[in-house]
């Protein structure tokens, strides 16, 4: 259930302007945090609007979307799926968005729930880092043309009860190869830690302008993931399909495909501005989210800011000091 926007005068420092809070209301912890965050924001923003069902907000009709007042900041309470829904809701006019993580992983929703106040204070002071995330412009060419925008990925996949697909990949108009696989994933750097990673694709730094192309369970062992320059245009042609085939956009948009259809993918001209905390680098995020220890010898690299511990040999005993 949505709350009406309230008008308030900022009490201290810089105003947030118009703030929209999109919450995954199915999570009990989200409601508990809102009880603290809502009054805190209303003291510091010119207006605050809280939507407790962000997925319903995303699914509003085009006419309803046109009536929306464009916020200056979007705060998302949820996991990465919630971030994707928020980004899709503002795909035409991107708004700086910060995610408070209530999910299991949280590559896009990068702020821990316990740190929400510190993170929003950094946004208010203009200290937050703007990560300009590359997006995909996706076109499905079949019986009719369908267009979509993706922050994470576009996937051509087979149905659950059919044989493998045959998909021809073209890059810049040049044929690359024909995959026989369960599907093919084209991912942005943001999406490289999602389905693409699960399919064995490479992890790309968020600042890169590139695509990763990863087959899902390919029949040929020689078919490996590719990294393609973001300036290229990709085409995925379904040359053979024994049944249901689907284009899946960000795991939230589903479009049926047929043999002979193709998908054209290129870099969207407008990146999406996700906000993160100052000093929070993507490699820290990877270590924390994926549980990397970094070394089987934890004393060798005790701290990012310290040089490796020097090992010295005791000549009298032949041991390591």
VENHUZI-V188369 format. One record per pair of residues at least 4 apart in sequence whose ideal C-beta (glycine too) atoms are under 6 Angstrom apart, sorted by the first residue. I is the first residue (numbers start at 1). GAP is how many residues later the second one is. Records with the same first field share a line. If there is no record, write none. Layout:
# VENHUZI-V188369
I = GAP ; GAP
This chain:
# VENHUZI-V188369
1 = 51
2 = 49
3 = 47
5 = 42 ; 44
6 = 36 ; 42
7 = 40
8 = 34
10 = 5 ; 34
11 = 32
14 = 110
15 = 31
16 = 28 ; 29 ; 57 ; 108
17 = 29 ; 55
18 = 29 ; 53 ; 54
19 = 22 ; 26 ; 29 ; 54
20 = 29 ; 51 ; 54
21 = 29 ; 54
22 = 29 ; 32 ; 54 ; 64
23 = 7 ; 29 ; 54
24 = 6 ; 54 ; 58
25 = 27 ; 28
27 = 75
29 = 73
30 = 47 ; 72
33 = 4
34 = 4
37 = 4
41 = 4 ; 7
42 = 6
51 = 6
54 = 28 ; 31
55 = 30
58 = 27 ; 30 ; 31
60 = 4 ; 5
71 = 24
73 = 23
74 = 12 ; 21 ; 23
75 = 23
76 = 6 ; 7 ; 10 ; 23
77 = 23
78 = 4 ; 24
79 = 23 ; 24 ; 30
80 = 23 ; 27 ; 28 ; 29
83 = 16 ; 25 ; 26
84 = 166
86 = 11
87 = 64 ; 185
90 = 4 ; 5
91 = 58
94 = 178 ; 179
96 = 177 ; 179
97 = 177
98 = 177
99 = 9 ; 10
100 = 11 ; 13 ; 16
101 = 5 ; 8 ; 11
105 = 184
107 = 86 ; 182
110 = 166
111 = 4 ; 8
115 = 4
119 = 158
122 = 5 ; 6
123 = 5
127 = 151
128 = 147
129 = 147 ; 149
130 = 143
131 = 75 ; 143 ; 145
132 = 139
133 = 57 ; 138 ; 139 ; 141
134 = 54 ; 75 ; 137
135 = 14 ; 16 ; 133 ; 137
136 = 14 ; 18 ; 52 ; 129
137 = 129 ; 131
138 = 10 ; 12 ; 16 ; 111 ; 127
139 = 8 ; 125
140 = 6 ; 107 ; 115 ; 123
141 = 4 ; 121
142 = 119
146 = 109
148 = 101 ; 105
149 = 119
150 = 4 ; 99 ; 100
151 = 39 ; 121
152 = 38 ; 39 ; 42 ; 98
153 = 32 ; 34 ; 38 ; 42
154 = 32 ; 95 ; 111
155 = 28 ; 30 ; 93
156 = 27 ; 28 ; 80 ; 91
157 = 26 ; 89
158 = 4 ; 7 ; 24
159 = 84 ; 85
162 = 80 ; 81
163 = 79
164 = 16 ; 17
165 = 76
166 = 12 ; 14 ; 73 ; 74
167 = 12 ; 17 ; 69 ; 71
168 = 10 ; 69 ; 71
169 = 7 ; 8
170 = 5 ; 65
171 = 5 ; 57 ; 61 ; 63
172 = 60
179 = 5 ; 36 ; 39 ; 44
180 = 39
181 = 34 ; 35 ; 36 ; 37
182 = 34 ; 35
183 = 33
184 = 31 ; 52
185 = 10 ; 11 ; 14 ; 29
186 = 25 ; 27 ; 79
187 = 4 ; 5 ; 9 ; 25
189 = 15 ; 17 ; 19
191 = 5
192 = 4 ; 11 ; 12 ; 20
193 = 4 ; 10
196 = 5 ; 16 ; 18
197 = 4
199 = 15 ; 17
201 = 11 ; 13 ; 24
202 = 10 ; 23
204 = 4 ; 6
206 = 76
209 = 21
210 = 17 ; 20
211 = 17
212 = 13 ; 15
213 = 13
214 = 11
215 = 8
218 = 5
228 = 4
230 = 37
233 = 33
234 = 31
235 = 27 ; 29
236 = 27
237 = 25
238 = 7 ; 19 ; 21 ; 23
241 = 4 ; 18
245 = 12
246 = 8
247 = 8 ; 10 ; 16
248 = 6
249 = 4
257 = 4
276 = 4
285 = 4
286 = 4
287 = 5
294 = 7
295 = 5 ; 6
299 = 10
300 = 8
301 = 7
302 = 4
311 = 9
312 = 9
314 = 5 ; 7
